[in-house]
Amino acid sequence: MRVLIVEDEQELAAALREAMESIGHAVDLAPDAELAEEFLAAYPYDLAILDVMLPRRSGLDVCRFARARKLDLPILMLTARDTLADKVAGLDAGADDYLVKPFELAELLARVRALLRRHSPRKDAVLRVGDLSLDPASGEVLRGGTPIRLARKERALLEVLMRNAGRIVPRARILEHLWDMDAEPDPEVIRAHVKLLRRAISDRHEPRLIETVHGVGYRMNADVQDA
């Protein structure tokens, strides 16, 4: 998943980024409302974490911008203000939750998990293609009942492919969802991760679960039968 964090305090922004990346999310940082709105207009995000107090314009403006554009993503507001009026203002702007500073990262992560569950309840369902399964909630991957250990990036890649089983996933879409804008991976990097994923899930024999659509991207073979 790809997360936008809008926070002008550099130390807090770095801590939030590290926390989100530790659970497998790609993260983009924006220190002000203007850049945040540019990012929201250009990239598909699964979650936004917005500080209310920003230079020039507030995080409430960013929240209103996202809702005016009909962007379908959960938004968590961060603020140092703890009055009822402030909370109502955030919720009225379109926020899904509200967290008062200072806070523990463990609480923020718990709220993020709850937001993602509420926003997309179907995402908690175990994904299955043939004898391969992935539990998005726990990260558990099984092939024929045998556990498979995957690095975060390979697990995220597998989830994208399994959610789109039977459909071609273009390389550009993989880049948008799995890497933040600072990474700038080239197609060779994607191919390397696909190769690692194929090796991990023992996808060596025909028909392969992961098919390469040359010049376009990759597809999870939805017609493969259980082993």
C-alpha positions as CSV (number, residue, x, y, z in Angstrom):
1,M,0.0,0.0,0.0
2,R,1.0,3.6,-0.6
3,V,0.7,6.2,2.2
4,L,0.9,10.0,2.1
5,I,2.2,11.7,5.2
6,V,1.7,15.4,5.5
7,E,3.8,16.8,8.4
8,D,6.2,19.8,8.6
9,E,8.0,18.6,11.7
10,Q,10.9,16.8,10.2
11,E,11.7,14.4,13.2
12,L,8.0,13.4,13.5
13,A,7.7,13.0,9.7
14,A,10.7,10.7,9.7
15,A,9.4,8.7,12.6
16,L,6.0,8.2,10.9
17,R,7.7,7.2,7.7
18,E,9.8,4.6,9.4
19,A,6.8,3.3,11.3
20,M,4.7,2.9,8.0
21,E,7.6,1.4,6.1
22,S,8.2,-1.1,8.9
23,I,4.8,-2.7,8.2
24,G,5.4,-2.8,4.4
25,H,3.9,0.5,3.1
26,A,5.5,2.7,0.5
27,V,5.5,6.3,1.9
28,D,5.6,9.8,0.4
29,L,6.3,12.8,2.6
30,A,4.9,16.3,2.0
31,P,5.8,19.2,4.4
32,D,3.0,21.6,3.3
33,A,-0.6,21.6,1.9
34,E,0.4,22.7,-1.6
35,L,2.8,19.7,-2.2
36,A,0.3,17.4,-0.5
37,E,-2.4,18.4,-3.0
38,E,0.0,17.9,-5.9
39,F,0.8,14.4,-4.7
40,L,-2.9,13.5,-4.1
41,A,-3.7,14.7,-7.7
42,A,-0.9,12.7,-9.2
43,Y,-0.7,9.3,-7.3
44,P,-3.1,6.7,-6.0
45,Y,-2.9,6.5,-2.2
46,D,-4.4,3.9,0.2
47,L,-4.2,6.2,3.3
48,A,-3.3,9.8,4.2
49,I,-2.0,11.0,7.5
50,L,-2.4,14.8,7.8
51,D,-1.1,17.2,10.4
52,V,-3.6,20.0,10.9
53,M,-1.1,22.8,11.6
54,L,0.9,23.3,8.4
55,P,2.7,26.4,7.0
56,R,0.4,28.8,5.1
57,R,-2.6,26.4,4.7
58,S,-3.8,23.7,7.1
59,G,-4.3,20.0,6.8
60,L,-8.0,20.6,6.9
61,D,-7.6,22.3,3.5
62,V,-5.9,19.2,2.2
63,C,-8.6,17.0,3.6
64,R,-11.3,19.1,1.9
65,F,-9.3,19.0,-1.4
66,A,-9.2,15.2,-1.2
67,R,-12.9,14.9,-0.6
68,A,-13.8,17.5,-3.2
69,R,-11.9,15.3,-5.8
70,K,-13.9,12.2,-4.6
71,L,-10.6,10.5,-3.5
72,D,-11.6,7.2,-1.9
73,L,-9.0,6.8,0.9
74,P,-9.1,6.9,4.7
75,I,-7.7,10.1,6.3
76,L,-6.2,10.3,9.8
77,M,-5.7,13.9,11.2
78,L,-3.0,14.7,13.6
79,T,-3.2,17.8,15.8
80,A,-1.9,19.4,19.1
81,R,-5.4,20.8,19.8
82,D,-7.7,18.7,21.9
83,T,-11.0,20.6,22.0
84,L,-14.3,19.3,20.8
85,A,-14.5,22.1,18.2
86,D,-11.2,21.1,16.7
87,K,-12.3,17.5,16.4
88,V,-15.6,18.4,14.9
89,A,-13.8,20.6,12.3
90,G,-11.6,17.8,11.3
91,L,-14.4,15.3,10.9
92,D,-16.5,17.9,9.1
93,A,-13.7,18.4,6.6
94,G,-13.8,14.7,5.8
95,A,-11.4,13.0,8.1
96,D,-12.1,9.5,9.2
97,D,-10.2,9.7,12.5
98,Y,-8.4,12.2,14.8
99,L,-5.3,11.7,16.9
100,V,-4.0,14.2,19.4
101,K,-0.3,14.9,19.8
102,P,1.7,13.7,21.5
103,F,0.9,10.1,20.8
104,E,2.6,6.7,20.9
105,L,3.5,5.2,17.5
106,A,1.8,2.0,18.7
107,E,-1.5,3.8,19.0
108,L,-1.1,5.4,15.6
109,L,-0.4,2.0,14.0
110,A,-3.5,0.5,15.7
111,R,-5.6,3.4,14.3
112,V,-4.2,2.9,10.9
113,R,-5.0,-0.8,11.0
114,A,-8.6,0.0,12.1
115,L,-9.0,2.6,9.4
116,L,-7.9,0.2,6.7
117,R,-10.2,-2.5,8.0
118,R,-13.2,-0.2,8.1
119,H,-12.5,1.4,4.8
120,S,-12.0,-1.9,2.9
121,P,-13.4,-4.8,4.9
122,R,-13.0,-7.2,1.9
123,K,-9.2,-6.6,2.0
124,D,-9.0,-8.8,5.2
125,A,-10.3,-11.9,3.3
126,V,-7.6,-14.5,2.6
127,L,-6.6,-14.4,-1.1
128,R,-6.4,-17.8,-2.9
129,V,-5.1,-18.8,-6.4
130,G,-4.8,-22.5,-6.9
131,D,-2.9,-23.9,-3.8
132,L,-1.4,-20.5,-3.0
133,S,-2.9,-18.4,-0.3
134,L,-2.1,-15.0,1.2
135,D,-3.7,-13.6,4.4
136,P,-3.3,-9.8,4.1
137,A,-4.0,-9.2,7.8
138,S,-1.3,-11.5,9.1
139,G,1.0,-11.6,6.0
140,E,1.0,-15.4,6.1
141,V,1.7,-17.0,2.7
142,L,1.1,-20.7,2.1
143,R,1.7,-22.9,-0.9
144,G,0.0,-26.3,-0.7
145,G,-0.3,-25.7,3.1
146,T,3.5,-25.0,3.5
147,P,4.4,-21.6,4.9
148,I,6.5,-19.4,2.7
149,R,8.6,-16.5,4.0
150,L,8.6,-13.5,1.8
151,A,10.4,-10.1,2.1
152,R,8.0,-7.1,2.5
153,K,8.3,-6.0,-1.2
154,E,7.7,-9.5,-2.6
155,R,4.7,-10.0,-0.3
156,A,3.3,-6.6,-1.5
157,L,3.9,-7.6,-5.1
158,L,2.2,-10.9,-4.5
159,E,-0.9,-9.2,-3.0
160,V,-1.2,-6.8,-6.0
161,L,-1.1,-9.8,-8.4
162,M,-3.5,-11.9,-6.4
163,R,-6.0,-9.2,-6.0
164,N,-6.0,-8.8,-9.8
165,A,-5.9,-12.5,-10.6
166,G,-6.7,-13.1,-14.3
167,R,-6.0,-9.5,-15.2
168,I,-2.8,-7.9,-16.5
169,V,-1.1,-5.6,-14.0
170,P,1.0,-3.1,-15.9
171,R,4.5,-2.3,-14.6
172,A,3.4,1.3,-14.1
173,R,0.7,0.2,-11.7
174,I,3.2,-1.9,-9.8
175,L,5.5,1.0,-9.5
176,E,2.8,3.3,-8.2
177,H,1.6,0.9,-5.5
178,L,4.9,-0.6,-4.3
179,W,7.4,2.2,-4.5
180,D,7.4,5.8,-3.3
181,M,8.6,8.5,-5.6
182,D,12.1,8.7,-4.1
183,A,12.8,5.1,-5.1
184,E,12.6,5.5,-8.9
185,P,13.0,1.8,-9.7
186,D,13.5,0.7,-13.3
187,P,11.9,-2.3,-15.0
188,E,14.9,-4.4,-14.2
189,V,14.2,-3.9,-10.5
190,I,10.6,-5.1,-10.9
191,R,11.8,-8.1,-12.9
192,A,14.3,-8.9,-10.1
193,H,11.5,-8.9,-7.5
194,V,9.2,-11.0,-9.7
195,K,12.1,-13.5,-10.1
196,L,12.6,-13.6,-6.3
197,L,8.8,-14.1,-5.8
198,R,8.7,-16.9,-8.3
199,R,11.6,-18.7,-6.7
200,A,10.0,-18.3,-3.2
201,I,6.6,-19.8,-4.2
202,S,8.3,-22.5,-6.3
203,D,6.7,-21.2,-9.5
204,R,9.1,-23.1,-11.8
205,H,6.8,-25.3,-13.8
206,E,4.1,-24.7,-16.5
207,P,1.6,-23.4,-16.2
208,R,3.2,-20.8,-14.0
209,L,1.1,-18.9,-11.5
210,I,2.8,-15.6,-12.4
211,E,2.8,-15.0,-16.2
212,T,4.9,-12.4,-17.9
213,V,3.0,-10.3,-20.5
214,H,6.0,-9.1,-22.5
215,G,6.2,-5.3,-22.9
216,V,3.2,-4.8,-20.6
217,G,3.5,-6.3,-17.1
218,Y,2.4,-9.4,-15.2
219,R,-0.7,-11.5,-14.6
220,M,-1.6,-14.0,-11.9
221,N,-3.0,-17.1,-13.6
222,A,-6.5,-17.4,-12.2
223,D,-7.2,-20.8,-14.0
224,V,-4.5,-22.8,-12.3
225,Q,-5.8,-25.8,-10.4
226,D,-4.9,-26.8,-6.8
227,A,-1.8,-29.1,-6.7
